[in-house]
Amino acid sequence: MTGWGLIGASTIAREWVIGAIRATGGEVVSVMSTSAERGATYAEENGIAKSVTSIEDLVGDPDVDAVYVSTTNELHREQTLAAIAAGKHVLCEKPLAMNLNDGCEMVLKACEAGVVLGTNHHLRNAATHRAMREAIAEGRIGRPIAARVFHAVYLPPHLQGWRLERPDAGGGVILDITVHDVDTLRFILDDDPAEAVAISHSAGMGKEGLEDGVMGVLRFRSGVIAQFHDAFTTKFAETGLEVHGTEGSLIGRNVMTQKPVGTVTLRNADGESELTLDHRNLYETALAAFHSAIEGNGRPSASGEDGVWSLATGLAVAKAAATGQAVAIETGL
């Protein structure tokens, strides 16, 4: 059994990750919060044996084999590197870091230490996106030409706060949502982005100059262009992802979500048909792959390198929005 330590007493861990760890053969043995009171309460509510207040106590625990990092973005690098130095495997929330050099350092240090580093990009684990990737690989829409992502949602009150108020913590919609779009597109298309153009704005929720909405276009190395719209402000929008090719289109609806739901329609010269989907918990799929990677079988569903790609693209989108110019995307790896 893999023993897990949580770095951060977070909502996402409580709602999704703790259950996924347990469902795939692991156990959460400790949680770290800088507030002793919050950590103790969180541990009691979630059936976790220990709570600590320092990284050193968590990663120094011999019962901890792997850690899940779900603190605010500016803390990811330091906490991940501390875990790696202690020989722990790490599943880190996106974005991996605040800048590209830090993200690359995390990947290289994990490689040097011989530990598994994964990025918690859950959407590539969705049955909808896996079916789209398979259909494209099989040539069912011919050569992909263009894609569109609709990922404008409403950020619920309990998740507001630093995402809307703290630039120093990596707030804003681009590092929170656009990075997910990038990873999902890379996974479905089996292609890497090369250039970004974008315009962002604040529609009233973002403070301190933080964007709460962004629209833009990515150009991929193959020539595919992908339009995206991300926001924290839209209460009634539907999410979706479309890929259009020379011989057909894939239309995904209600697919940019944590829940195992959604549909994918294939449209081509023969008409319309629904792709067969095997909906499963996205996080359980991710944790099953992570546990297998720890055992030396395969790799995480989203690796550290995947996290660097989404970070690099998110930073390019932010720069493009700030400068009004197209920005080339490079990872440095």
N, C-alpha and C positions, 0 to 999 in steps of 0.2 A: 504493500500500500504506500502511495506517495503522500507524505505529510506536507501540507501547505501552510504558509504564513501569508496573511493579508497585510500589505503595506497600505494603510488607509481603510478606515471604517466607513466604506462608501455605500451609496445607494445601489449602484450597479452590482456590487458584490452581493449585497443582501437579496436583490431581486432576481439575479440571474446566475452569478458565477459560483457562489457557495453550493447551490443545488447541483450545478453542472459538475463541479469537482466530485461531489459525493456520488452522483449518478454514474460516474465513469471510473470508480474505483479508488478515489483519493479521499482524504479527510483534511479539513481545516483544523489545525492544532493551535494556532496562535494568531492574534490580530494586533497590529501596531497602530496606535493613535497617540498624537501628542497630548491629548486630553485623557488623563487616567480615568476620569469619570465616564466620558463618552466610550472609551475603549471597553471598560468593564461592563457597561450596560449593553453595548453591542455584542460582546462575547456571550453574555447571559441570554440575550434574546435570540441568538443564532446558534446556540449549542456549541460554542467554541471554548476549549478548556482553558486557554491562557490569553491574557491581554498584557501588552507591554507598551512602553512609551518611547522607546528608542529603537532605531534601526539596528544598532549593535546587539541589543537583546534579542531581536527577532532573528537576524541572520546568523547569530551565534548559537541558536538553539539547535542541538543535534537532531531533534525530532522534525525539523523543517528541512525538506528536500528541495522545495520549489516555492517561489513567492509570486504573488499576483500584486502588481503595482497599479493602484487606481486613485492616486492622489492628484492634485492639480498639476498641470503640465510642466511648470517650471521645476518641479521636484523630481521628475522622472529620471533624469540622467544620474543625479547623485545617488538616489536610492537604488537604481538598477545596478550601477557600478559597485555599490557596497555589497549587494547580494552576489554579484558575479565574483567579486574578490573572495567571498566566503564559500565559493564553490556551489552556489545555489542556482538552479534553473529559474528562468524569469519569464513570466507572461506579463507584458506591460501594456497598459492602455495606450491608445493613440492620442495625440501624436507622440512618437517616442521621445522627442525632445523639443526644445524651443528653436534650435538652429541645426543646420546640416552637419557641422563638424561634430557636435555632441552625439547626434544620432549615429554617425559613422563610428565614433569611438565606442559606443555601446556594442555595436555589432562586432567590431574587431576584438574587443576585450572578451566578449563571450566566446568567440572562436578560439582565442588564445587559451582561455581557461577550460575549454572543452565542455561547456555547458550549453543547454538549449536556451535560445532567446526567441520568443514569439511576440507578435503584435496582436492585440485583441481586435482584429478587424472581423467582426462577426458576420457581416453580410455575405462574404464569399462562401459561407457555410449553408446558406439558404438553398433549399431544393430548387427554387425558381432560378437562381443564378447558376447553379450547377447544371440544370437542364439547358439553359441558354448557352453556356460554354460548350456543352456536348453537341448541341445542334449546330453551332457555328463550326466546330471542329469537323463535324461530319459533312459540311458543305451544304447544309439544308437551306441556307439563304444566299448561297454563292459567296462572292467576295464581299466582306463588310465594307461599307462606304461611310456610314455616319451612325451616330448614336445620340440619344437624348436621355437625360436623367432629370427626374422631377423629385427633388428631395427637400421641398419647402414644407415645414411642419410648424407646430406651435410648441415652444419650449414650456413644459408645465411648470407651475410656480415652484414646486419643490426642487427643480433642477436649475432654477435661475440663480441669481447671486453672482459668483465669480465669472461665469460664462458671459455675463452681460456687463460686468463692472470692473474687471481686472485685466488690463493689457499685460501686466507683469506676470500673470499666471497663464498667459496664452489664451485668453478669452476671445470671443468672436466666433462667428459661424463657420469661417473658413477652416480653422484648425479643429473644429468640432465635427462638422458635417462634410465639407468638401473632401477632406481626406478619405472619408468612407466611399464617396463617389469614385474617387481615383482608384482605390484598391479594388472596388467591384468591377470597374471598367477594365483594369489591367487583367483581372482574373478571367472575365468573360471573353475578352478579345485575345488574350494571350499576347499582349502587346504592351509597349511602354510609351508613355507620353513624352513628347519632345518640345512642346511649346504651349504657352498659355496666354490668353487675353481675357480680361475680366473688368467688370464694373461692380462696385459694392456700394451699399448705402446703410444708413440707420433709419428705420421706419418708426422709431420711438421707443424700442426696448433696449437697444444697445446704448451704454453710457461710456463716458471717458473716451469717446472717439472710436468705440468698437463697432464693427459692422454687425448687423443682424440679418442682412440679406446680401446675396451675391449672385450674379449671372455671369457666365463666361463660356469660353470654348477652349477645348484642348485639341491640339493636333498630335496624333500618334505617329510613331515611326513609320508605320505602314501607309500612312496617308489618311487614315480614318480621322474624321473630325467629330468631336463629341460636345454637345451643348449641355450645360447644367444650370439648374436653379436651386439654390439652397437658401433656407431662411428659418428663423426662429419665430416668425410673426404670423404665419398663416394657419388659422384655426380650422379651416374647412377644405383644405387642398387634399388631393389624392396623390400618393407617391407612385412613381413608375420608372421603368427603364425600357427603352426601345433600342433595337439595333436593326439598321436597314442595310440590306445587301443588294447585290446585282440580280439575285433571283428570288428574293423574298424578304420578309420582315418578321422580327420577333417583338411582340408587344407584351411587356410585363406590367401588371397592375397590382398595386398594394404590395410592392416587393421591397421597398427600402424601409424595413421595419425589423425590430428585434423579434417579432412573433413569427412562428412557422406558418405563414399564410401567403396568399397571393396566387395569381394565375399567370400563365404565359401562353399567348396565342401565336401560332405560326400562320402567316399569310403568304401565299405564293400563287402561282398560276393555277393550282388545283383547288384554291379556295382557302377556307380557314379550318384550323384544327387546334385543339388544346393539347399542349405537351403534358405527358403523364408526369406527375410530381409525387415524390415520397417525402411529405413534410415531416421534419424532425426538429427538435429543439436545436437552435443554431449554436448555442453555447456548449451543449453536450457534445455536439459534433466537434467543436473546437477543442474541448478538453480531452476527448478521446484521442484525437490526433496528437495533442501535446504529450499526454501520458505515453503514447506509443513512441514518440520521438525521444523521450527520456530513456526508454528501454532500448533505444538504438534502432527502432523500426520506423523508417520514414522521417518526416519533418513536420513541424507545426503547420496548421492550415494556412497561417500567415506568418512568415518568418520575420526576423529582424530586418533583413534586406527589403522585404515587402514594406515594412514600416518606414524605412528610409525613403523608398520611392514615393510613398504617399506624403511624407513630410516635405520632401523636396518639391513636389508638385503643389502642395498647399502653400508653401512659402513663395513659389513662383506666381501663383494666383494672387496672393496678397500683394506682391510687388507690382504685378501687372495692374491691379486695381488702383494702387497708389500712384503709379507713374503714368497710366494711360498708354503704356507701350507693351508690345509683345515681349514675353520673357522666355528664354530658353530654359529647359529643365535638364539638370544634371545632378547625379547623386554623389559623385566623388568616390564611390566604391569601385 
